[in-house]
Amino acid sequence: MNRTVGLILIVVGIAMLVWTGFSYTKKEKIVDAGPIQISADKEKSVNWPPYVGGIILVAGVVVLVASKKK
């Protein structure tokens, strides 16, 4: 179990180091006046600092090494 968690953390950490964020499109209502509705696509982005991926990667290595000692 701990070995699996460690491997998952390592993969997520590497992915977060490679991709430091992502963006998505959200449809938002601009005008909602009775039967008339106007909406627009707004692009949102989610970013995280690269050191978060490094911390998760190191945590995965620690969990993996600790699981092998048992």
PDB file of N, CA, C, O and CB in Angstrom:
ATOM      1  N   MET A   1       0.830  -1.198   0.000  1.00  0.00           N
ATOM      2  CA  MET A   1       0.000   0.000   0.000  1.00  0.00           C
ATOM      3  C   MET A   1       0.870   1.255   0.000  1.00  0.00           C
ATOM      4  O   MET A   1       0.662   2.152  -0.816  1.00  0.00           O
ATOM      5  CB  MET A   1      -0.942   0.002   1.214  1.00  0.00           C
ATOM      6  N   ASN A   2       1.850   1.323   0.917  1.00  0.00           N
ATOM      7  CA  ASN A   2       2.712   2.498   0.981  1.00  0.00           C
ATOM      8  C   ASN A   2       3.549   2.643  -0.285  1.00  0.00           C
ATOM      9  O   ASN A   2       3.844   3.756  -0.722  1.00  0.00           O
ATOM     10  CB  ASN A   2       3.621   2.419   2.202  1.00  0.00           C
ATOM     11  N   ARG A   3       3.928   1.507  -0.869  1.00  0.00           N
ATOM     12  CA  ARG A   3       4.727   1.558  -2.097  1.00  0.00           C
ATOM     13  C   ARG A   3       3.910   2.195  -3.226  1.00  0.00           C
ATOM     14  O   ARG A   3       4.430   2.998  -4.000  1.00  0.00           O
ATOM     15  CB  ARG A   3       5.201   0.134  -2.504  1.00  0.00           C
ATOM     16  N   THR A   4       2.632   1.830  -3.312  1.00  0.00           N
ATOM     17  CA  THR A   4       1.755   2.393  -4.337  1.00  0.00           C
ATOM     18  C   THR A   4       1.566   3.898  -4.131  1.00  0.00           C
ATOM     19  O   THR A   4       1.605   4.670  -5.089  1.00  0.00           O
ATOM     20  CB  THR A   4       0.393   1.681  -4.324  1.00  0.00           C
ATOM     21  N   VAL A   5       1.365   4.303  -2.894  1.00  0.00           N
ATOM     22  CA  VAL A   5       1.206   5.732  -2.591  1.00  0.00           C
ATOM     23  C   VAL A   5       2.483   6.490  -2.950  1.00  0.00           C
ATOM     24  O   VAL A   5       2.421   7.586  -3.507  1.00  0.00           O
ATOM     25  CB  VAL A   5       0.858   5.942  -1.090  1.00  0.00           C
ATOM     26  N   GLY A   6       3.629   5.912  -2.635  1.00  0.00           N
ATOM     27  CA  GLY A   6       4.901   6.539  -2.969  1.00  0.00           C
ATOM     28  C   GLY A   6       5.081   6.711  -4.471  1.00  0.00           C
ATOM     29  O   GLY A   6       5.527   7.763  -4.930  1.00  0.00           O
ATOM     30  N   LEU A   7       4.736   5.683  -5.233  1.00  0.00           N
ATOM     31  CA  LEU A   7       4.859   5.775  -6.695  1.00  0.00           C
ATOM     32  C   LEU A   7       3.899   6.808  -7.274  1.00  0.00           C
ATOM     33  O   LEU A   7       4.251   7.539  -8.199  1.00  0.00           O
ATOM     34  CB  LEU A   7       4.599   4.410  -7.338  1.00  0.00           C
ATOM     35  N   ILE A   8       2.688   6.866  -6.728  1.00  0.00           N
ATOM     36  CA  ILE A   8       1.720   7.866  -7.204  1.00  0.00           C
ATOM     37  C   ILE A   8       2.225   9.275  -6.906  1.00  0.00           C
ATOM     38  O   ILE A   8       2.122  10.161  -7.755  1.00  0.00           O
ATOM     39  CB  ILE A   8       0.333   7.643  -6.546  1.00  0.00           C
ATOM     40  N   LEU A   9       2.768   9.488  -5.709  1.00  0.00           N
ATOM     41  CA  LEU A   9       3.305  10.807  -5.368  1.00  0.00           C
ATOM     42  C   LEU A   9       4.468  11.188  -6.277  1.00  0.00           C
ATOM     43  O   LEU A   9       4.594  12.348  -6.669  1.00  0.00           O
ATOM     44  CB  LEU A   9       3.755  10.834  -3.909  1.00  0.00           C
ATOM     45  N   ILE A  10       5.316  10.224  -6.613  1.00  0.00           N
ATOM     46  CA  ILE A  10       6.444  10.505  -7.501  1.00  0.00           C
ATOM     47  C   ILE A  10       5.949  10.914  -8.880  1.00  0.00           C
ATOM     48  O   ILE A  10       6.445  11.884  -9.452  1.00  0.00           O
ATOM     49  CB  ILE A  10       7.367   9.281  -7.611  1.00  0.00           C
ATOM     50  N   VAL A  11       4.976  10.186  -9.419  1.00  0.00           N
ATOM     51  CA  VAL A  11       4.450  10.512 -10.753  1.00  0.00           C
ATOM     52  C   VAL A  11       3.773  11.881 -10.744  1.00  0.00           C
ATOM     53  O   VAL A  11       3.965  12.671 -11.669  1.00  0.00           O
ATOM     54  CB  VAL A  11       3.451   9.428 -11.223  1.00  0.00           C
ATOM     55  N   VAL A  12       2.978  12.169  -9.704  1.00  0.00           N
ATOM     56  CA  VAL A  12       2.304  13.472  -9.611  1.00  0.00           C
ATOM     57  C   VAL A  12       3.329  14.590  -9.455  1.00  0.00           C
ATOM     58  O   VAL A  12       3.184  15.652 -10.062  1.00  0.00           O
ATOM     59  CB  VAL A  12       1.309  13.491  -8.424  1.00  0.00           C
ATOM     60  N   GLY A  13       4.363  14.363  -8.651  1.00  0.00           N
ATOM     61  CA  GLY A  13       5.402  15.375  -8.468  1.00  0.00           C
ATOM     62  C   GLY A  13       6.126  15.701  -9.759  1.00  0.00           C
ATOM     63  O   GLY A  13       6.375  16.869 -10.059  1.00  0.00           O
ATOM     64  N   ILE A  14       6.468  14.657 -10.536  1.00  0.00           N
ATOM     65  CA  ILE A  14       7.139  14.892 -11.824  1.00  0.00           C
ATOM     66  C   ILE A  14       6.212  15.638 -12.778  1.00  0.00           C
ATOM     67  O   ILE A  14       6.642  16.555 -13.477  1.00  0.00           O
ATOM     68  CB  ILE A  14       7.590  13.553 -12.459  1.00  0.00           C
ATOM     69  N   ALA A  15       4.935  15.242 -12.805  1.00  0.00           N
ATOM     70  CA  ALA A  15       3.978  15.928 -13.680  1.00  0.00           C
ATOM     71  C   ALA A  15       3.829  17.393 -13.295  1.00  0.00           C
ATOM     72  O   ALA A  15       3.723  18.254 -14.168  1.00  0.00           O
ATOM     73  CB  ALA A  15       2.614  15.234 -13.628  1.00  0.00           C
ATOM     74  N   MET A  16       3.820  17.685 -11.993  1.00  0.00           N
ATOM     75  CA  MET A  16       3.676  19.079 -11.547  1.00  0.00           C
ATOM     76  C   MET A  16       4.937  19.893 -11.837  1.00  0.00           C
ATOM     77  O   MET A  16       4.857  21.110 -12.004  1.00  0.00           O
ATOM     78  CB  MET A  16       3.358  19.128 -10.045  1.00  0.00           C
ATOM     79  N   LEU A  17       6.095  19.242 -11.898  1.00  0.00           N
ATOM     80  CA  LEU A  17       7.319  19.958 -12.280  1.00  0.00           C
ATOM     81  C   LEU A  17       7.321  20.273 -13.768  1.00  0.00           C
ATOM     82  O   LEU A  17       7.783  21.336 -14.182  1.00  0.00           O
ATOM     83  CB  LEU A  17       8.564  19.133 -11.918  1.00  0.00           C
ATOM     84  N   VAL A  18       6.801  19.344 -14.577  1.00  0.00           N
ATOM     85  CA  VAL A  18       6.791  19.546 -16.028  1.00  0.00           C
ATOM     86  C   VAL A  18       5.725  20.554 -16.430  1.00  0.00           C
ATOM     87  O   VAL A  18       6.000  21.486 -17.186  1.00  0.00           O
ATOM     88  CB  VAL A  18       6.556  18.216 -16.756  1.00  0.00           C
ATOM     89  N   TRP A  19       4.501  20.368 -15.921  1.00  0.00           N
ATOM     90  CA  TRP A  19       3.394  21.273 -16.231  1.00  0.00           C
ATOM     91  C   TRP A  19       3.097  22.100 -14.984  1.00  0.00           C
ATOM     92  O   TRP A  19       2.628  21.568 -13.977  1.00  0.00           O
ATOM     93  CB  TRP A  19       2.118  20.483 -16.704  1.00  0.00           C
ATOM     94  N   THR A  20       3.370  23.393 -15.053  1.00  0.00           N
ATOM     95  CA  THR A  20       3.191  24.247 -13.877  1.00  0.00           C
ATOM     96  C   THR A  20       1.793  24.866 -13.801  1.00  0.00           C
ATOM     97  O   THR A  20       1.574  25.822 -13.058  1.00  0.00           O
ATOM     98  CB  THR A  20       4.231  25.348 -13.881  1.00  0.00           C
ATOM     99  N   GLY A  21       0.865  24.325 -14.559  1.00  0.00           N
ATOM    100  CA  GLY A  21      -0.497  24.821 -14.508  1.00  0.00           C
ATOM    101  C   GLY A  21      -1.276  24.370 -15.720  1.00  0.00           C
ATOM    102  O   GLY A  21      -0.749  23.700 -16.607  1.00  0.00           O
ATOM    103  N   PHE A  22      -2.534  24.749 -15.743  1.00  0.00           N
ATOM    104  CA  PHE A  22      -3.386  24.441 -16.883  1.00  0.00           C
ATOM    105  C   PHE A  22      -4.451  25.517 -16.990  1.00  0.00           C
ATOM    106  O   PHE A  22      -4.685  26.271 -16.046  1.00  0.00           O
ATOM    107  CB  PHE A  22      -4.027  23.032 -16.748  1.00  0.00           C
ATOM    108  N   SER A  23      -5.089  25.580 -18.141  1.00  0.00           N
ATOM    109  CA  SER A  23      -6.165  26.550 -18.340  1.00  0.00           C
ATOM    110  C   SER A  23      -7.392  25.822 -18.870  1.00  0.00           C
ATOM    111  O   SER A  23      -7.297  24.759 -19.484  1.00  0.00           O
ATOM    112  CB  SER A  23      -5.728  27.683 -19.316  1.00  0.00           C
ATOM    113  N   TYR A  24      -8.539  26.424 -18.614  1.00  0.00           N
ATOM    114  CA  TYR A  24      -9.792  25.861 -19.078  1.00  0.00           C
ATOM    115  C   TYR A  24     -10.733  26.991 -19.452  1.00  0.00           C
ATOM    116  O   TYR A  24     -10.529  28.139 -19.056  1.00  0.00           O
ATOM    117  CB  TYR A  24     -10.424  24.948 -18.006  1.00  0.00           C
ATOM    118  N   THR A  25     -11.766  26.661 -20.218  1.00  0.00           N
ATOM    119  CA  THR A  25     -12.733  27.647 -20.671  1.00  0.00           C
ATOM    120  C   THR A  25     -14.042  27.438 -19.927  1.00  0.00           C
ATOM    121  O   THR A  25     -14.533  26.316 -19.801  1.00  0.00           O
ATOM    122  CB  THR A  25     -12.946  27.555 -22.201  1.00  0.00           C
ATOM    123  N   LYS A  26     -14.596  28.539 -19.439  1.00  0.00           N
ATOM    124  CA  LYS A  26     -15.845  28.493 -18.690  1.00  0.00           C
ATOM    125  C   LYS A  26     -16.837  29.452 -19.336  1.00  0.00           C
ATOM    126  O   LYS A  26     -16.484  30.578 -19.688  1.00  0.00           O
ATOM    127  CB  LYS A  26     -15.618  28.852 -17.190  1.00  0.00           C
ATOM    128  N   LYS A  27     -18.065  29.005 -19.487  1.00  0.00           N
ATOM    129  CA  LYS A  27     -19.113  29.847 -20.061  1.00  0.00           C
ATOM    130  C   LYS A  27     -19.760  30.650 -18.935  1.00  0.00           C
ATOM    131  O   LYS A  27     -20.248  30.077 -17.961  1.00  0.00           O
ATOM    132  CB  LYS A  27     -20.180  28.986 -20.822  1.00  0.00           C
ATOM    133  N   GLU A  28     -19.764  31.990 -19.068  1.00  0.00           N
ATOM    134  CA  GLU A  28     -20.327  32.865 -18.045  1.00  0.00           C
ATOM    135  C   GLU A  28     -21.440  33.715 -18.646  1.00  0.00           C
ATOM    136  O   GLU A  28     -21.346  34.180 -19.782  1.00  0.00           O
ATOM    137  CB  GLU A  28     -19.231  33.764 -17.429  1.00  0.00           C
ATOM    138  N   LYS A  29     -22.494  33.905 -17.861  1.00  0.00           N
ATOM    139  CA  LYS A  29     -23.595  34.772 -18.302  1.00  0.00           C
ATOM    140  C   LYS A  29     -23.180  36.228 -18.142  1.00  0.00           C
ATOM    141  O   LYS A  29     -22.681  36.638 -17.094  1.00  0.00           O
ATOM    142  CB  LYS A  29     -24.900  34.481 -17.495  1.00  0.00           C
ATOM    143  N   ILE A  30     -23.393  36.990 -19.190  1.00  0.00           N
ATOM    144  CA  ILE A  30     -23.096  38.418 -19.139  1.00  0.00           C
ATOM    145  C   ILE A  30     -24.396  39.192 -18.912  1.00  0.00           C
ATOM    146  O   ILE A  30     -24.448  40.092 -18.074  1.00  0.00           O
ATOM    147  CB  ILE A  30     -22.390  38.889 -20.447  1.00  0.00           C
ATOM    148  N   VAL A  31     -25.439  38.840 -19.658  1.00  0.00           N
ATOM    149  CA  VAL A  31     -26.730  39.504 -19.533  1.00  0.00           C
ATOM    150  C   VAL A  31     -27.795  38.426 -19.349  1.00  0.00           C
ATOM    151  O   VAL A  31     -27.839  37.450 -20.098  1.00  0.00           O
ATOM    152  CB  VAL A  31     -27.037  40.403 -20.784  1.00  0.00           C
ATOM    153  N   ASP A  32     -28.647  38.611 -18.351  1.00  0.00           N
ATOM    154  CA  ASP A  32     -29.763  37.696 -18.119  1.00  0.00           C
ATOM    155  C   ASP A  32     -31.004  38.552 -17.869  1.00  0.00           C
ATOM    156  O   ASP A  32     -31.386  38.802 -16.727  1.00  0.00           O
ATOM    157  CB  ASP A  32     -29.478  36.719 -16.904  1.00  0.00           C
ATOM    158  N   ALA A  33     -31.621  38.992 -18.963  1.00  0.00           N
ATOM    159  CA  ALA A  33     -32.788  39.874 -18.879  1.00  0.00           C
ATOM    160  C   ALA A  33     -34.010  39.131 -19.411  1.00  0.00           C
ATOM    161  O   ALA A  33     -34.343  39.229 -20.592  1.00  0.00           O
ATOM    162  CB  ALA A  33     -32.555  41.199 -19.676  1.00  0.00           C
ATOM    163  N   GLY A  34     -34.665  38.395 -18.535  1.00  0.00           N
ATOM    164  CA  GLY A  34     -35.859  37.647 -18.943  1.00  0.00           C
ATOM    165  C   GLY A  34     -35.504  36.568 -19.950  1.00  0.00           C
ATOM    166  O   GLY A  34     -34.656  35.717 -19.681  1.00  0.00           O
ATOM    167  N   PRO A  35     -36.153  36.599 -21.113  1.00  0.00           N
ATOM    168  CA  PRO A  35     -35.889  35.558 -22.108  1.00  0.00           C
ATOM    169  C   PRO A  35     -34.569  35.754 -22.863  1.00  0.00           C
ATOM    170  O   PRO A  35     -34.117  34.859 -23.576  1.00  0.00           O
ATOM    171  CB  PRO A  35     -37.024  35.509 -23.095  1.00  0.00           C
ATOM    172  N   ILE A  36     -33.967  36.916 -22.701  1.00  0.00           N
ATOM    173  CA  ILE A  36     -32.708  37.195 -23.409  1.00  0.00           C
ATOM    174  C   ILE A  36     -31.532  36.875 -22.488  1.00  0.00           C
ATOM    175  O   ILE A  36     -31.416  37.408 -21.384  1.00  0.00           O
ATOM    176  CB  ILE A  36     -32.646  38.687 -23.883  1.00  0.00           C
ATOM    177  N   GLN A  37     -30.677  35.998 -22.971  1.00  0.00           N
ATOM    178  CA  GLN A  37     -29.475  35.639 -22.216  1.00  0.00           C
ATOM    179  C   GLN A  37     -28.275  35.725 -23.141  1.00  0.00           C
ATOM    180  O   GLN A  37     -28.281  35.191 -24.250  1.00  0.00           O
ATOM    181  CB  GLN A  37     -29.597  34.214 -21.598  1.00  0.00           C
ATOM    182  N   ILE A  38     -27.249  36.407 -22.662  1.00  0.00           N
ATOM    183  CA  ILE A  38     -26.008  36.520 -23.414  1.00  0.00           C
ATOM    184  C   ILE A  38     -24.897  35.941 -22.558  1.00  0.00           C
ATOM    185  O   ILE A  38     -24.741  36.300 -21.391  1.00  0.00           O
ATOM    186  CB  ILE A  38     -25.707  38.004 -23.813  1.00  0.00           C
ATOM    187  N   SER A  39     -24.121  35.034 -23.157  1.00  0.00           N
ATOM    188  CA  SER A  39     -23.015  34.436 -22.412  1.00  0.00           C
ATOM    189  C   SER A  39     -21.742  34.531 -23.249  1.00  0.00           C
ATOM    190  O   SER A  39     -21.784  34.691 -24.469  1.00  0.00           O
ATOM    191  CB  SER A  39     -23.326  32.953 -22.041  1.00  0.00           C
ATOM    192  N   ALA A  40     -20.628  34.429 -22.563  1.00  0.00           N
ATOM    193  CA  ALA A  40     -19.333  34.506 -23.230  1.00  0.00           C
ATOM    194  C   ALA A  40     -18.414  33.443 -22.639  1.00  0.00           C
ATOM    195  O   ALA A  40     -18.565  33.042 -21.485  1.00  0.00           O
ATOM    196  CB  ALA A  40     -18.708  35.927 -23.084  1.00  0.00           C
ATOM    197  N   ASP A  41     -17.479  33.006 -23.435  1.00  0.00           N
ATOM    198  CA  ASP A  41     -16.481  32.042 -22.966  1.00  0.00           C
ATOM    199  C   ASP A  41     -15.321  32.806 -22.331  1.00  0.00           C
ATOM    200  O   ASP A  41     -14.707  33.666 -22.962  1.00  0.00           O
ATOM    201  CB  ASP A  41     -15.975  31.133 -24.138  1.00  0.00           C
ATOM    202  N   LYS A  42     -15.037  32.482 -21.090  1.00  0.00           N
ATOM    203  CA  LYS A  42     -13.924  33.102 -20.369  1.00  0.00           C
ATOM    204  C   LYS A  42     -12.869  32.037 -20.110  1.00  0.00           C
ATOM    205  O   LYS A  42     -13.183  30.927 -19.679  1.00  0.00           O
ATOM    206  CB  LYS A  42     -14.405  33.756 -19.027  1.00  0.00           C
ATOM    207  N   GLU A  43     -11.634  32.380 -20.373  1.00  0.00           N
ATOM    208  CA  GLU A  43     -10.543  31.439 -20.135  1.00  0.00           C
ATOM    209  C   GLU A  43      -9.991  31.652 -18.732  1.00  0.00           C
ATOM    210  O   GLU A  43      -9.594  32.761 -18.374  1.00  0.00           O
ATOM    211  CB  GLU A  43      -9.424  31.604 -21.196  1.00  0.00           C
ATOM    212  N   LYS A  44      -9.969  30.604 -17.956  1.00  0.00           N
ATOM    213  CA  LYS A  44      -9.438  30.633 -16.589  1.00  0.00           C
ATOM    214  C   LYS A  44      -8.154  29.821 -16.564  1.00  0.00           C
ATOM    215  O   LYS A  44      -7.978  28.899 -17.361  1.00  0.00           O
ATOM    216  CB  LYS A  44     -10.478  30.073 -15.554  1.00  0.00           C
ATOM    217  N   SER A  45      -7.266  30.163 -15.655  1.00  0.00           N
ATOM    218  CA  SER A  45      -6.033  29.391 -15.532  1.00  0.00           C
ATOM    219  C   SER A  45      -5.766  29.046 -14.076  1.00  0.00           C
ATOM    220  O   SER A  45      -6.087  29.812 -13.168  1.00  0.00           O
ATOM    221  CB  SER A  45      -4.845  30.167 -16.122  1.00  0.00           C
ATOM    222  N   VAL A  46      -5.176  27.882 -13.876  1.00  0.00           N
ATOM    223  CA  VAL A  46      -4.786  27.404 -12.553  1.00  0.00           C
ATOM    224  C   VAL A  46      -3.279  27.176 -12.607  1.00  0.00           C
ATOM    225  O   VAL A  46      -2.791  26.393 -13.422  1.00  0.00           O
ATOM    226  CB  VAL A  46      -5.570  26.081 -12.141  1.00  0.00           C
ATOM    227  N   ASN A  47      -2.558  27.856 -11.746  1.00  0.00           N
ATOM    228  CA  ASN A  47      -1.097  27.735 -11.719  1.00  0.00           C
ATOM    229  C   ASN A  47      -0.633  27.394 -10.317  1.00  0.00           C
ATOM    230  O   ASN A  47      -1.277  27.763  -9.336  1.00  0.00           O
ATOM    231  CB  ASN A  47      -0.425  29.038 -12.203  1.00  0.00           C
ATOM    232  N   TRP A  48       0.485  26.688 -10.223  1.00  0.00           N
ATOM    233  CA  TRP A  48       1.114  26.386  -8.940  1.00  0.00           C
ATOM    234  C   TRP A  48       2.607  26.575  -9.091  1.00  0.00           C
ATOM    235  O   TRP A  48       3.144  26.408 -10.187  1.00  0.00           O
ATOM    236  CB  TRP A  48       0.780  24.940  -8.462  1.00  0.00           C
ATOM    237  N   PRO A  49       3.285  26.921  -8.017  1.00  0.00           N
ATOM    238  CA  PRO A  49       4.730  27.125  -8.091  1.00  0.00           C
ATOM    239  C   PRO A  49       5.453  25.786  -8.293  1.00  0.00           C
ATOM    240  O   PRO A  49       4.987  24.755  -7.808  1.00  0.00           O
ATOM    241  CB  PRO A  49       5.241  27.825  -6.810  1.00  0.00           C
ATOM    242  N   PRO A  50       6.579  25.793  -9.000  1.00  0.00           N
ATOM    243  CA  PRO A  50       7.304  24.548  -9.281  1.00  0.00           C
ATOM    244  C   PRO A  50       7.792  23.822  -8.029  1.00  0.00           C
ATOM    245  O   PRO A  50       7.929  22.599  -8.047  1.00  0.00           O
ATOM    246  CB  PRO A  50       8.479  24.843 -10.165  1.00  0.00           C
ATOM    247  N   TYR A  51       8.056  24.552  -6.942  1.00  0.00           N
ATOM    248  CA  TYR A  51       8.570  23.876  -5.760  1.00  0.00           C
ATOM    249  C   TYR A  51       7.545  22.933  -5.131  1.00  0.00           C
ATOM    250  O   TYR A  51       7.925  22.022  -4.395  1.00  0.00           O
ATOM    251  CB  TYR A  51       9.015  24.897  -4.744  1.00  0.00           C
ATOM    252  N   VAL A  52       6.261  23.132  -5.404  1.00  0.00           N
ATOM    253  CA  VAL A  52       5.235  22.224  -4.884  1.00  0.00           C
ATOM    254  C   VAL A  52       5.416  20.835  -5.498  1.00  0.00           C
ATOM    255  O   VAL A  52       5.289  19.823  -4.809  1.00  0.00           O
ATOM    256  CB  VAL A  52       3.808  22.770  -5.182  1.00  0.00           C
ATOM    257  N   GLY A  53       5.713  20.797  -6.795  1.00  0.00           N
ATOM    258  CA  GLY A  53       5.992  19.511  -7.439  1.00  0.00           C
ATOM    259  C   GLY A  53       7.229  18.851  -6.861  1.00  0.00           C
ATOM    260  O   GLY A  53       7.263  17.631  -6.703  1.00  0.00           O
ATOM    261  N   GLY A  54       8.245  19.641  -6.543  1.00  0.00           N
ATOM    262  CA  GLY A  54       9.458  19.097  -5.936  1.00  0.00           C
ATOM    263  C   GLY A  54       9.194  18.527  -4.556  1.00  0.00           C
ATOM    264  O   GLY A  54       9.735  17.481  -4.198  1.00  0.00           O
ATOM    265  N   ILE A  55       8.366  19.210  -3.778  1.00  0.00           N
ATOM    266  CA  ILE A  55       8.034  18.724  -2.433  1.00  0.00           C
ATOM    267  C   ILE A  55       7.269  17.407  -2.523  1.00  0.00           C
ATOM    268  O   ILE A  55       7.542  16.478  -1.763  1.00  0.00           O
ATOM    269  CB  ILE A  55       7.203  19.777  -1.658  1.00  0.00           C
ATOM    270  N   ILE A  56       6.317  17.323  -3.442  1.00  0.00           N
ATOM    271  CA  ILE A  56       5.550  16.093  -3.598  1.00  0.00           C
ATOM    272  C   ILE A  56       6.444  14.961  -4.095  1.00  0.00           C
ATOM    273  O   ILE A  56       6.291  13.815  -3.671  1.00  0.00           O
ATOM    274  CB  ILE A  56       4.378  16.311  -4.564  1.00  0.00           C
ATOM    275  N   LEU A  57       7.370  15.275  -4.988  1.00  0.00           N
ATOM    276  CA  LEU A  57       8.314  14.267  -5.486  1.00  0.00           C
ATOM    277  C   LEU A  57       9.182  13.727  -4.352  1.00  0.00           C
ATOM    278  O   LEU A  57       9.348  12.514  -4.225  1.00  0.00           O
ATOM    279  CB  LEU A  57       9.204  14.862  -6.594  1.00  0.00           C
ATOM    280  N   VAL A  58       9.731  14.610  -3.533  1.00  0.00           N
ATOM    281  CA  VAL A  58      10.566  14.194  -2.397  1.00  0.00           C
ATOM    282  C   VAL A  58       9.737  13.378  -1.399  1.00  0.00           C
ATOM    283  O   VAL A  58      10.225  12.384  -0.861  1.00  0.00           O
ATOM    284  CB  VAL A  58      11.190  15.433  -1.695  1.00  0.00           C
ATOM    285  N   ALA A  59       8.502  13.786  -1.151  1.00  0.00           N
ATOM    286  CA  ALA A  59       7.634  13.035  -0.238  1.00  0.00           C
ATOM    287  C   ALA A  59       7.376  11.627  -0.777  1.00  0.00           C
ATOM    288  O   ALA A  59       7.342  10.667  -0.007  1.00  0.00           O
ATOM    289  CB  ALA A  59       6.295  13.780  -0.027  1.00  0.00           C
ATOM    290  N   GLY A  60       7.198  11.500  -2.074  1.00  0.00           N
ATOM    291  CA  GLY A  60       6.996  10.187  -2.673  1.00  0.00           C
ATOM    292  C   GLY A  60       8.212   9.299  -2.528  1.00  0.00           C
ATOM    293  O   GLY A  60       8.086   8.103  -2.267  1.00  0.00           O
ATOM    294  N   VAL A  61       9.401   9.884  -2.699  1.00  0.00           N
ATOM    295  CA  VAL A  61      10.639   9.113  -2.535  1.00  0.00           C
ATOM    296  C   VAL A  61      10.785   8.662  -1.077  1.00  0.00           C
ATOM    297  O   VAL A  61      11.175   7.524  -0.813  1.00  0.00           O
ATOM    298  CB  VAL A  61      11.875   9.958  -2.970  1.00  0.00           C
ATOM    299  N   VAL A  62      10.475   9.545  -0.145  1.00  0.00           N
ATOM    300  CA  VAL A  62      10.575   9.195   1.288  1.00  0.00           C
ATOM    301  C   VAL A  62       9.607   8.063   1.624  1.00  0.00           C
ATOM    302  O   VAL A  62       9.980   7.124   2.327  1.00  0.00           O
ATOM    303  CB  VAL A  62      10.278  10.438   2.183  1.00  0.00           C
ATOM    304  N   VAL A  63       8.377   8.137   1.134  1.00  0.00           N
ATOM    305  CA  VAL A  63       7.391   7.085   1.405  1.00  0.00           C
ATOM    306  C   VAL A  63       7.837   5.767   0.772  1.00  0.00           C
ATOM    307  O   VAL A  63       7.685   4.704   1.374  1.00  0.00           O
ATOM    308  CB  VAL A  63       5.993   7.493   0.870  1.00  0.00           C
ATOM    309  N   LEU A  64       8.387   5.834  -0.440  1.00  0.00           N
ATOM    310  CA  LEU A  64       8.840   4.629  -1.130  1.00  0.00           C
ATOM    311  C   LEU A  64      10.010   3.986  -0.391  1.00  0.00           C
ATOM    312  O   LEU A  64      10.038   2.766  -0.230  1.00  0.00           O
ATOM    313  CB  LEU A  64       9.242   4.958  -2.573  1.00  0.00           C
ATOM    314  N   VAL A  65      10.973   4.785   0.059  1.00  0.00           N
ATOM    315  CA  VAL A  65      12.121   4.249   0.786  1.00  0.00           C
ATOM    316  C   VAL A  65      11.678   3.687   2.145  1.00  0.00           C
ATOM    317  O   VAL A  65      12.170   2.645   2.576  1.00  0.00           O
ATOM    318  CB  VAL A  65      13.200   5.345   0.979  1.00  0.00           C
ATOM    319  N   ALA A  66      10.767   4.367   2.805  1.00  0.00           N
ATOM    320  CA  ALA A  66      10.282   3.897   4.112  1.00  0.00           C
ATOM    321  C   ALA A  66       9.519   2.583   3.972  1.00  0.00           C
ATOM    322  O   ALA A  66       9.560   1.748   4.876  1.00  0.00           O
ATOM    323  CB  ALA A  66       9.382   4.961   4.768  1.00  0.00           C
ATOM    324  N   SER A  67       8.832   2.392   2.866  1.00  0.00           N
ATOM    325  CA  SER A  67       8.069   1.139   2.678  1.00  0.00           C
ATOM    326  C   SER A  67       8.997  -0.040   2.399  1.00  0.00           C
ATOM    327  O   SER A  67       8.632  -1.179   2.694  1.00  0.00           O
ATOM    328  CB  SER A  67       7.058   1.291   1.521  1.00  0.00           C
ATOM    329  N   LYS A  68      10.178   0.194   1.842  1.00  0.00           N
ATOM    330  CA  LYS A  68      11.121  -0.884   1.558  1.00  0.00           C
ATOM    331  C   LYS A  68      11.852  -1.336   2.814  1.00  0.00           C
ATOM    332  O   LYS A  68      12.343  -2.464   2.865  1.00  0.00           O
ATOM    333  CB  LYS A  68      12.126  -0.439   0.506  1.00  0.00           C
ATOM    334  N   LYS A  69      11.935  -0.479   3.830  1.00  0.00           N
ATOM    335  CA  LYS A  69      12.648  -0.829   5.050  1.00  0.00           C
ATOM    336  C   LYS A  69      11.861  -1.794   5.922  1.00  0.00           C
ATOM    337  O   LYS A  69      12.441  -2.455   6.784  1.00  0.00           O
ATOM    338  CB  LYS A  69      12.970   0.415   5.833  1.00  0.00           C
ATOM    339  N   LYS A  70      10.562  -1.887   5.717  1.00  0.00           N
ATOM    340  CA  LYS A  70       9.732  -2.756   6.556  1.00  0.00           C
ATOM    341  C   LYS A  70       9.880  -4.193   6.164  1.00  0.00           C
ATOM    342  O   LYS A  70       9.252  -5.065   6.766  1.00  0.00           O
ATOM    343  CB  LYS A  70       8.278  -2.355   6.474  1.00  0.00           C
TER     344      LYS A  70
END
